[in-house]
Amino acid sequence: MDGVTPNVTSGPTFYIFAFFTSEKQRILILITVLLIYLLILSGNLLIISLISLEPRLHTPMYFFLCNLSTLDIMYVSTTLPKLMYICHTGDHVMSYTYCMTQLYFYIMFTDTEGFLLTSMAIDRYVAVCFPLHYSLIMSKQTCFLLILPAWFVSPINASIITCFITNLTYFGLVDITNFFCDLKALMDTSFSDTSSLRTYIILNAVFIGFVPSCMILASYVRIIHTVLNIKTSVGRWKTFSSCSSHVTIVVVYYGSAIILYLSESLKEDVVLSLMFVTLVPMLNPLVYSLRNRDIIGALRIIIQRKRTWVL
Ligand SMILES: *[C@@H]1O[C@H](CO)[C@@H](O)[C@H](O)[C@H]1NC(C)=O
């Protein structure tokens, strides 16, 4: 290594493609992402405030939902503000430290999302299959144990993957064909051997992706079995509708993960790439607030309370 160039001594930097090639596209993406981001922030903040303000919503299911909304805000905040900054300034270059930080939080929050959805499925399973013992089983301790992997295992896992990536070699300006520092793009552009990292990622997919999704599936098999055994159709519908919001989110989360995994070319498509990051955070408040009587009821009560204060 005799030929030291200024680029190598100052360390590698990343060129974030961000999908725009013309001025028109740049402004269009900026406006779309801004609207999506504001929608996600306001929807999830509304859910968090309703659950915190309304004592009737202080149940495990809504505590988990509150966790999910908090997570969704943090999740989109790791990628969207930077994308808007890139669109606003037209400056595609990202520093090495920024890229690694973004990678770390992105992996961590993606894992947390999967764990939280599993906790919520177990909660629904207990509610449907053991309705009489629900409050006994879902004690504060159980809730804490269910939430533990989401907030403690994912940071550890994200640290391991980020450590792997920081040990890879990069030179000069590295092209990232996505709108954030994405793991796959980082592996593909490195000059080092990534086979041990790829093995780790497969193990990771089994333990953090496959096992939780099997638990979710098993919960729902039991739930459906119980629901089908309910004699009255009103009771059947009532029980099922308490799970339908969660089912919708699970299908979207795992559906997009599978599509993302199966297709390579989708990565180059701006609409699909953005959808993978924003769909669950955007749908979550919509699905839970529009179709949920408790949430709408809480909103009504809080608005009425405000009105009596004003009068
Ligand atoms: C997350 O869930 C736990 C367990 O139910 C609850 O105690 C906590 O308040 C929730 N935190 C947030 C930020 O929603």
The ligand as a Gaussian input file, in Angstrom:
#p B3LYP/6-31G(d) Opt

LIG

0 1
 C      -44.330000      -0.606000      26.279000
 O      -44.949000      -1.738000      26.848000
 C      -44.719000      -1.911000      28.239000
 C      -45.282000      -3.251000      28.676000
 O      -46.646000      -3.363000      28.448000
 C      -45.321000      -0.722000      28.995000
 O      -45.120000      -0.870000      30.373000
 C      -44.673000       0.555000      28.480000
 O      -45.301000       1.681000      29.077000
 C      -44.788000       0.675000      26.972000
 N      -43.967000       1.813000      26.542000
 C      -44.298000       2.651000      25.551000
 C      -43.367000       3.748000      25.275000
 O      -45.301000       2.512000      24.899000

